[in-house]
């Protein structure tokens, strides 16, 4: 979580080097490992449901990896855009955030249904709640550590 914030802050502070695909992949994988550990504490599965759940969770993680890398890139592009923000650029960034979040929600719904079919609705609901909780925590952590565009503009005026 703090890796993404550090990436964002580095980009704001004038660093023009962009994250490589390998770096974005490494960050996404690290976040995936951290999420899996947290999910194991929030989703309680046993027996045959456990094997089915964890197989589907691994599949979910792999399928959402591209979305995670896109989100990392989007955070970086946002930071790099702060110094040259225009209405058109702001609109384009917002559109990309909406698309990324919709893709994430569709993936959650797809895997909720798969997990429900393979296990039961309670396990699927625990998965959904845990994922939403983790995604909310990650977003909140990032937003607590980085300034918004408006905050940055106010700080520049002072």
Z-matrix of the N, CA and C atoms (Angstrom, degrees):
N
C 1 1.428
C 2 1.520 1 110.52
N 3 1.300 2 116.74 1 -46.32
C 4 1.448 3 119.25 2 179.41
C 5 1.520 4 111.80 3 -73.03
N 6 1.316 5 117.90 4 -20.79
C 7 1.468 6 120.54 5 175.68
C 8 1.520 7 110.91 6 -61.38
N 9 1.320 8 116.92 7 -42.43
C 10 1.456 9 120.34 8 -179.28
C 11 1.520 10 110.40 9 -67.68
N 12 1.304 11 116.41 10 -39.75
C 13 1.461 12 119.41 11 177.96
C 14 1.525 13 110.75 12 -64.86
N 15 1.325 14 117.24 13 -41.42
C 16 1.462 15 120.87 14 178.23
C 17 1.527 16 110.39 15 -62.42
N 18 1.301 17 116.51 16 -41.18
C 19 1.460 18 121.49 17 177.38
C 20 1.525 19 109.62 18 -59.90
N 21 1.323 20 116.71 19 -45.80
C 22 1.454 21 121.91 20 -179.01
C 23 1.520 22 111.18 21 -63.74
N 24 1.317 23 116.44 22 -47.35
C 25 1.466 24 120.94 23 -179.18
C 26 1.527 25 111.23 24 -63.03
N 27 1.325 26 116.81 25 -40.22
C 28 1.468 27 120.15 26 177.99
C 29 1.521 28 110.39 27 -61.29
N 30 1.311 29 116.34 28 -39.88
C 31 1.461 30 119.54 29 -179.99
C 32 1.525 31 110.94 30 -67.50
N 33 1.330 32 117.50 31 -39.63
C 34 1.467 33 121.05 32 179.55
C 35 1.524 34 111.01 33 -64.80
N 36 1.321 35 115.77 34 -38.56
C 37 1.466 36 118.89 35 -173.46
C 38 1.523 37 113.15 36 -74.80
N 39 1.306 38 117.12 37 8.87
C 40 1.456 39 118.58 38 172.32
C 41 1.513 40 114.19 39 109.50
N 42 1.287 41 118.56 40 -6.81
C 43 1.454 42 120.30 41 177.48
C 44 1.522 43 108.28 42 -66.61
N 45 1.305 44 116.73 43 123.29
C 46 1.453 45 119.62 44 -177.48
C 47 1.524 46 113.25 45 -97.60
N 48 1.324 47 117.38 46 -3.58
C 49 1.463 48 120.06 47 179.13
C 50 1.514 49 109.14 48 -72.07
N 51 1.313 50 115.72 49 128.94
C 52 1.440 51 119.82 50 179.05
C 53 1.516 52 110.00 51 -92.06
N 54 1.332 53 114.81 52 152.86
C 55 1.445 54 121.20 53 179.30
C 56 1.525 55 108.84 54 -67.45
N 57 1.323 56 115.87 55 131.89
C 58 1.460 57 119.45 56 177.62
C 59 1.517 58 109.20 57 -75.39
N 60 1.332 59 116.06 58 164.96
C 61 1.460 60 120.39 59 176.51
C 62 1.523 61 110.75 60 -59.29
N 63 1.324 62 117.05 61 -37.93
C 64 1.465 63 120.95 62 -179.97
C 65 1.525 64 110.58 63 -66.08
N 66 1.331 65 116.91 64 -39.75
C 67 1.463 66 120.18 65 178.39
C 68 1.522 67 110.67 66 -67.43
N 69 1.317 68 116.72 67 -43.38
C 70 1.470 69 120.30 68 178.10
C 71 1.523 70 109.98 69 -62.06
N 72 1.318 71 116.66 70 -40.44
C 73 1.470 72 121.72 71 177.68
C 74 1.529 73 110.23 72 -62.12
N 75 1.319 74 117.14 73 -44.01
C 76 1.467 75 121.52 74 179.92
C 77 1.528 76 110.84 75 -63.79
N 78 1.323 77 117.14 76 -42.70
C 79 1.461 78 120.98 77 178.55
C 80 1.524 79 109.86 78 -63.78
N 81 1.338 80 116.67 79 -46.40
C 82 1.463 81 120.66 80 179.56
C 83 1.530 82 110.79 81 -61.27
N 84 1.328 83 117.11 82 -40.54
C 85 1.468 84 120.47 83 179.05
C 86 1.521 85 111.52 84 -65.85
N 87 1.327 86 117.08 85 -41.85
C 88 1.460 87 120.45 86 178.70
C 89 1.528 88 110.32 87 -62.71
N 90 1.321 89 116.57 88 -44.56
C 91 1.461 90 119.95 89 177.25
C 92 1.530 91 110.49 90 -61.97
N 93 1.336 92 116.35 91 -37.67
C 94 1.463 93 120.60 92 178.01
C 95 1.516 94 112.36 93 -62.28
N 96 1.327 95 116.99 94 -41.88
C 97 1.464 96 121.61 95 178.42
C 98 1.523 97 109.71 96 -64.51
N 99 1.325 98 117.07 97 -44.20
C 100 1.458 99 121.04 98 179.31
C 101 1.530 100 110.89 99 -63.40
N 102 1.338 101 116.39 100 -41.25
C 103 1.452 102 120.37 101 178.77
C 104 1.523 103 111.03 102 -65.11
N 105 1.326 104 117.38 103 -42.50
C 106 1.467 105 120.32 104 -178.46
C 107 1.526 106 110.63 105 -60.77
N 108 1.308 107 115.98 106 -40.80
C 109 1.464 108 120.17 107 178.44
C 110 1.528 109 110.34 108 -62.01
N 111 1.329 110 116.42 109 -44.27
C 112 1.462 111 120.28 110 179.38
C 113 1.529 112 110.90 111 -67.33
N 114 1.317 113 117.20 112 -40.44
C 115 1.468 114 121.45 113 179.82
C 116 1.527 115 110.02 114 -61.03
N 117 1.337 116 116.64 115 -38.12
C 118 1.466 117 119.94 116 -179.28
C 119 1.532 118 111.56 117 -61.97
N 120 1.323 119 116.86 118 -23.43
C 121 1.466 120 120.75 119 178.25
C 122 1.524 121 112.09 120 -89.34
N 123 1.332 122 116.83 121 -17.72
C 124 1.462 123 120.89 122 -175.31
C 125 1.527 124 114.11 123 -104.74
N 126 1.327 125 117.19 124 -20.98
C 127 1.465 126 121.35 125 179.72
C 128 1.523 127 107.51 126 -113.26
N 129 1.316 128 114.83 127 118.17
C 130 1.461 129 120.37 128 -174.99
C 131 1.526 130 109.72 129 -102.35
N 132 1.341 131 115.17 130 104.91
C 133 1.464 132 120.71 131 179.73
C 134 1.526 133 109.45 132 -126.99
N 135 1.309 134 115.12 133 146.76
C 136 1.461 135 120.30 134 178.83
C 137 1.523 136 109.52 135 -138.17
N 138 1.326 137 114.68 136 164.95
C 139 1.463 138 121.39 137 174.63
C 140 1.510 139 113.81 138 57.32
N 141 1.331 140 114.85 139 -138.63
C 142 1.473 141 120.51 140 -177.46
C 143 1.525 142 111.78 141 -64.54
N 144 1.337 143 116.80 142 -29.69
C 145 1.470 144 119.58 143 177.50
C 146 1.521 145 111.10 144 -64.72
N 147 1.317 146 116.62 145 -32.99
C 148 1.461 147 120.91 146 -179.12
C 149 1.529 148 111.15 147 -62.91
N 150 1.312 149 116.47 148 -49.33
C 151 1.471 150 120.16 149 -179.80
C 152 1.523 151 110.89 150 -61.98
N 153 1.329 152 116.35 151 -45.26
C 154 1.468 153 120.20 152 -179.86
C 155 1.529 154 110.75 153 -63.27
N 156 1.335 155 116.00 154 -44.63
C 157 1.465 156 119.38 155 -179.18
C 158 1.519 157 111.55 156 -61.19
N 159 1.342 158 116.98 157 -50.42
C 160 1.460 159 119.37 158 -174.35
C 161 1.522 160 111.84 159 -68.38
N 162 1.325 161 118.25 160 -30.76
C 163 1.475 162 120.07 161 173.74
C 164 1.525 163 109.98 162 -64.36
N 165 1.324 164 116.51 163 -45.48
C 166 1.468 165 119.73 164 178.87
C 167 1.522 166 111.81 165 -69.12
N 168 1.330 167 117.25 166 -34.41
C 169 1.466 168 119.02 167 178.56
C 170 1.528 169 110.55 168 -65.64
N 171 1.321 170 117.16 169 -40.67
C 172 1.477 171 120.61 170 175.87
C 173 1.526 172 110.11 171 -60.24
N 174 1.322 173 116.24 172 -43.05
C 175 1.471 174 121.15 173 178.24
C 176 1.536 175 109.76 174 -62.59
N 177 1.323 176 116.37 175 -42.82
C 178 1.468 177 121.45 176 177.84
C 179 1.530 178 110.71 177 -60.11
N 180 1.332 179 115.85 178 -47.00
C 181 1.465 180 120.41 179 179.70
C 182 1.529 181 110.62 180 -58.12
N 183 1.324 182 116.90 181 -45.60
C 184 1.474 183 119.97 182 -179.97
C 185 1.518 184 110.88 183 -64.07
N 186 1.327 185 116.16 184 -41.53
C 187 1.467 186 118.73 185 -178.17
C 188 1.522 187 111.81 186 -69.48
N 189 1.327 188 117.66 187 -30.41
C 190 1.466 189 119.43 188 -178.68
C 191 1.524 190 112.66 189 -90.62
N 192 1.323 191 117.24 190 -1.27
C 193 1.466 192 120.85 191 179.88
C 194 1.533 193 111.46 192 -62.28
N 195 1.313 194 116.90 193 -41.02
C 196 1.473 195 119.69 194 179.09
C 197 1.524 196 110.77 195 -63.24
N 198 1.322 197 116.75 196 -41.12
C 199 1.455 198 120.99 197 178.12
C 200 1.526 199 110.69 198 -64.17
N 201 1.330 200 116.44 199 -38.89
C 202 1.475 201 120.56 200 178.08
C 203 1.518 202 111.06 201 -64.28
N 204 1.340 203 116.60 202 -44.59
C 205 1.467 204 119.89 203 178.26
C 206 1.525 205 110.66 204 -63.62
N 207 1.335 206 117.12 205 -39.30
C 208 1.465 207 120.42 206 177.14
C 209 1.524 208 110.81 207 -62.03
N 210 1.345 209 116.89 208 -40.51
C 211 1.451 210 121.28 209 -179.79
C 212 1.531 211 110.57 210 -65.70
N 213 1.327 212 117.18 211 -41.04
C 214 1.469 213 121.27 212 177.28
C 215 1.524 214 109.79 213 -60.78
N 216 1.317 215 115.58 214 -45.87
C 217 1.460 216 120.60 215 178.21
C 218 1.529 217 110.93 216 -62.78
N 219 1.312 218 116.31 217 -38.72
C 220 1.462 219 120.42 218 179.58
C 221 1.528 220 111.11 219 -65.38
N 222 1.338 221 117.23 220 -41.46
C 223 1.469 222 119.75 221 175.95
C 224 1.529 223 110.14 222 -60.09
N 225 1.319 224 115.70 223 -44.57
C 226 1.460 225 119.42 224 -179.61
C 227 1.527 226 111.11 225 -64.27
N 228 1.325 227 117.23 226 -45.25
C 229 1.464 228 120.71 227 179.18
C 230 1.526 229 111.46 228 -62.59
N 231 1.317 230 116.14 229 -35.03
C 232 1.457 231 120.11 230 177.05
C 233 1.525 232 109.93 231 -63.48
N 234 1.319 233 116.13 232 -47.70
C 235 1.464 234 120.05 233 179.83
C 236 1.526 235 110.96 234 -60.62
N 237 1.309 236 116.77 235 -42.56
C 238 1.460 237 120.45 236 -179.61
C 239 1.528 238 112.12 237 -69.27
N 240 1.326 239 116.54 238 -19.27
C 241 1.465 240 121.12 239 -179.47
C 242 1.519 241 113.35 240 -87.16
N 243 1.323 242 117.57 241 -13.54
C 244 1.458 243 120.63 242 -176.22
C 245 1.525 244 112.32 243 -56.16
N 246 1.313 245 118.54 244 -36.51
C 247 1.462 246 120.90 245 -177.07
C 248 1.524 247 113.69 246 -80.42
N 249 1.314 248 117.14 247 -11.08
C 250 1.472 249 119.97 248 -177.92
C 251 1.525 250 111.88 249 -133.57
N 252 1.338 251 116.53 250 30.96
C 253 1.458 252 121.94 251 -175.29
C 254 1.520 253 111.66 252 -64.78
N 255 1.312 254 114.92 253 133.38
C 256 1.456 255 123.30 254 173.63
C 257 1.524 256 107.21 255 -130.49
N 258 1.316 257 118.39 256 164.34
C 259 1.469 258 119.02 257 176.87
C 260 1.542 259 112.58 258 -57.31
N 261 1.307 260 116.93 259 -40.74
C 262 1.466 261 119.92 260 -179.88
C 263 1.530 262 111.59 261 -65.73
N 264 1.316 263 116.85 262 -40.49
C 265 1.459 264 120.88 263 178.87
C 266 1.527 265 110.51 264 -67.10
N 267 1.334 266 116.55 265 -42.80
C 268 1.467 267 120.45 266 177.86
C 269 1.527 268 110.19 267 -60.06
N 270 1.319 269 116.89 268 -43.20
C 271 1.465 270 121.61 269 179.45
C 272 1.527 271 110.89 270 -63.74
N 273 1.313 272 116.21 271 -41.53
C 274 1.465 273 121.05 272 179.19
C 275 1.533 274 110.80 273 -63.60
N 276 1.327 275 116.69 274 -43.90
C 277 1.465 276 120.35 275 178.89
C 278 1.529 277 110.79 276 -63.09
N 279 1.329 278 116.66 277 -45.83
C 280 1.464 279 119.93 278 179.70
C 281 1.523 280 110.45 279 -59.14
N 282 1.309 281 116.54 280 -43.04
C 283 1.465 282 121.13 281 178.88
C 284 1.530 283 111.27 282 -59.70
N 285 1.325 284 116.29 283 -41.21
C 286 1.466 285 120.39 284 179.20
C 287 1.525 286 111.56 285 -67.25
N 288 1.333 287 117.56 286 -37.14
C 289 1.463 288 120.67 287 176.02
C 290 1.529 289 110.45 288 -64.57
N 291 1.342 290 117.27 289 -43.00
C 292 1.464 291 120.21 290 178.07
C 293 1.527 292 110.77 291 -60.33
N 294 1.318 293 116.43 292 -45.91
C 295 1.469 294 120.93 293 -179.74
C 296 1.521 295 110.82 294 -61.42
N 297 1.321 296 116.31 295 -44.86
C 298 1.461 297 120.19 296 -179.45
C 299 1.524 298 110.75 297 -62.00
N 300 1.312 299 117.45 298 -43.87
C 301 1.468 300 120.56 299 -178.92
C 302 1.529 301 110.54 300 -67.24
N 303 1.326 302 117.92 301 -39.54
C 304 1.465 303 120.33 302 178.13
C 305 1.531 304 111.27 303 -63.03
N 306 1.329 305 116.69 304 -41.45
C 307 1.459 306 120.39 305 176.65
C 308 1.525 307 110.51 306 -60.63
N 309 1.311 308 116.12 307 -41.00
C 310 1.458 309 121.72 308 179.21
C 311 1.529 310 110.57 309 -63.74
N 312 1.317 311 117.01 310 -44.01
C 313 1.468 312 121.12 311 179.42
C 314 1.527 313 111.52 312 -65.50
N 315 1.325 314 117.45 313 -40.63
C 316 1.466 315 120.50 314 177.74
C 317 1.520 316 110.71 315 -62.53
N 318 1.319 317 116.63 316 -40.71
C 319 1.458 318 121.02 317 178.77
C 320 1.530 319 110.67 318 -64.04
N 321 1.322 320 117.05 319 -43.12
C 322 1.461 321 120.78 320 177.25
C 323 1.522 322 111.36 321 -59.59
N 324 1.317 323 116.47 322 -44.15
C 325 1.460 324 120.27 323 179.68
C 326 1.529 325 111.36 324 -64.70
N 327 1.319 326 116.46 325 -43.15
C 328 1.464 327 120.61 326 178.76
C 329 1.523 328 110.96 327 -59.62
N 330 1.327 329 116.41 328 -46.61
C 331 1.467 330 119.22 329 -177.76
C 332 1.518 331 112.75 330 -77.00
N 333 1.308 332 118.27 331 -26.86
C 334 1.467 333 120.13 332 170.81
C 335 1.531 334 108.73 333 -57.81
N 336 1.327 335 116.12 334 -48.76
C 337 1.468 336 120.77 335 -178.36
C 338 1.528 337 111.39 336 -64.11
N 339 1.329 338 117.22 337 -42.37
C 340 1.469 339 120.44 338 179.01
C 341 1.529 340 111.20 339 -63.36
N 342 1.324 341 116.47 340 -43.58
C 343 1.464 342 120.89 341 -178.86
C 344 1.525 343 109.87 342 -67.96
N 345 1.318 344 117.00 343 -39.83
C 346 1.473 345 120.47 344 178.09
C 347 1.526 346 110.53 345 -60.78
N 348 1.320 347 117.16 346 -43.07
C 349 1.462 348 121.29 347 179.50
C 350 1.525 349 111.11 348 -66.19
N 351 1.333 350 117.13 349 -40.90
C 352 1.462 351 121.00 350 -176.49
C 353 1.529 352 113.17 351 -79.56
N 354 1.324 353 117.29 352 -25.59
C 355 1.470 354 120.34 353 -177.77
C 356 1.524 355 108.03 354 -124.54
N 357 1.330 356 116.49 355 -95.81
C 358 1.468 357 121.84 356 175.82
C 359 1.524 358 108.69 357 -163.26
N 360 1.309 359 116.31 358 172.23
C 361 1.460 360 120.99 359 -175.03
C 362 1.531 361 112.43 360 -67.06
N 363 1.311 362 117.80 361 -28.85
C 364 1.467 363 119.43 362 -179.89
C 365 1.522 364 110.54 363 -69.01
N 366 1.327 365 116.92 364 -46.50
C 367 1.460 366 120.17 365 177.97
C 368 1.531 367 109.56 366 -61.82
N 369 1.324 368 116.82 367 -43.02
C 370 1.469 369 120.75 368 179.38
C 371 1.520 370 111.02 369 -61.99
N 372 1.335 371 116.65 370 -40.19
C 373 1.459 372 120.45 371 178.75
C 374 1.522 373 110.87 372 -67.03
N 375 1.326 374 117.27 373 -40.19
C 376 1.468 375 120.41 374 176.33
C 377 1.527 376 110.15 375 -61.28
N 378 1.335 377 116.85 376 -42.16
C 379 1.468 378 121.25 377 176.30
C 380 1.529 379 109.80 378 -57.79
N 381 1.330 380 116.37 379 -50.67
C 382 1.458 381 120.57 380 -177.97
C 383 1.530 382 111.00 381 -59.16
N 384 1.335 383 116.13 382 -49.73
C 385 1.462 384 119.23 383 179.88
C 386 1.525 385 111.89 384 -60.06
N 387 1.325 386 116.74 385 -43.75
C 388 1.464 387 120.91 386 -178.18
C 389 1.526 388 110.88 387 -64.01
N 390 1.308 389 116.95 388 -44.40
C 391 1.468 390 120.54 389 179.49
C 392 1.523 391 111.33 390 -63.67
N 393 1.320 392 117.23 391 -45.24
C 394 1.465 393 120.17 392 179.51
C 395 1.524 394 109.39 393 -63.19
N 396 1.324 395 116.67 394 -41.34
C 397 1.456 396 120.71 395 177.62
C 398 1.529 397 110.32 396 -59.32
N 399 1.338 398 116.71 397 -48.69
C 400 1.464 399 120.56 398 -178.36
C 401 1.524 400 111.06 399 -63.96
N 402 1.310 401 117.60 400 -45.28
C 403 1.467 402 120.62 401 179.76
C 404 1.530 403 110.98 402 -61.87
N 405 1.324 404 116.49 403 -39.15
C 406 1.463 405 120.88 404 177.96
C 407 1.527 406 110.59 405 -65.46
N 408 1.329 407 116.46 406 -42.09
C 409 1.460 408 120.83 407 178.67
C 410 1.529 409 111.29 408 -63.33
N 411 1.319 410 116.52 409 -42.91
C 412 1.462 411 120.69 410 179.60
C 413 1.531 412 110.03 411 -62.46
N 414 1.328 413 116.09 412 -47.64
C 415 1.467 414 119.88 413 179.44
C 416 1.520 415 111.15 414 -61.41
N 417 1.337 416 116.70 415 -44.01
C 418 1.463 417 120.24 416 -179.81
C 419 1.522 418 110.94 417 -63.51
N 420 1.316 419 116.98 418 -40.74
C 421 1.464 420 120.70 419 179.32
C 422 1.524 421 110.88 420 -61.61
N 423 1.312 422 115.84 421 -43.76
C 424 1.464 423 120.15 422 179.17
C 425 1.526 424 110.15 423 -63.89
N 426 1.317 425 116.38 424 -46.65
C 427 1.459 426 120.19 425 -176.68
C 428 1.527 427 112.32 426 -67.76
N 429 1.330 428 117.84 427 -27.91
C 430 1.460 429 120.45 428 177.17
C 431 1.527 430 111.53 429 -72.47
N 432 1.309 431 117.25 430 -24.87
C 433 1.461 432 121.04 431 -172.83
C 434 1.518 433 114.62 432 -100.88
N 435 1.301 434 117.17 433 -10.64
C 436 1.462 435 119.57 434 -178.03
C 437 1.524 436 110.12 435 -126.14
N 438 1.298 437 117.03 436 147.61
C 439 1.462 438 118.66 437 178.29
C 440 1.528 439 110.93 438 -77.87
N 441 1.329 440 114.90 439 151.12
C 442 1.457 441 118.73 440 170.50
C 443 1.528 442 107.52 441 -78.27
N 444 1.298 443 116.49 442 167.97
C 445 1.462 444 119.83 443 178.56
C 446 1.532 445 110.37 444 -58.72
N 447 1.334 446 116.44 445 -43.43
C 448 1.464 447 120.44 446 179.43
C 449 1.517 448 112.57 447 -62.04
N 450 1.335 449 117.16 448 -41.79
C 451 1.463 450 120.59 449 177.93
C 452 1.526 451 110.75 450 -62.71
N 453 1.304 452 116.22 451 -41.83
C 454 1.466 453 120.40 452 179.68
C 455 1.531 454 110.46 453 -63.67
N 456 1.320 455 116.97 454 -41.21
C 457 1.460 456 120.73 455 179.02
C 458 1.537 457 110.57 456 -63.93
N 459 1.327 458 116.93 457 -42.03
C 460 1.469 459 121.02 458 178.01
C 461 1.521 460 110.49 459 -62.57
N 462 1.320 461 117.13 460 -42.66
C 463 1.482 462 121.24 461 -179.64
C 464 1.515 463 110.44 462 -64.20
N 465 1.322 464 117.98 463 -35.98
C 466 1.459 465 121.19 464 179.55
C 467 1.522 466 112.06 465 -67.81
N 468 1.341 467 116.56 466 -30.59
C 469 1.461 468 120.75 467 -179.17
C 470 1.517 469 112.11 468 -73.61
N 471 1.322 470 116.69 469 -22.85
C 472 1.475 471 120.71 470 -176.52
C 473 1.487 472 112.73 471 -80.62
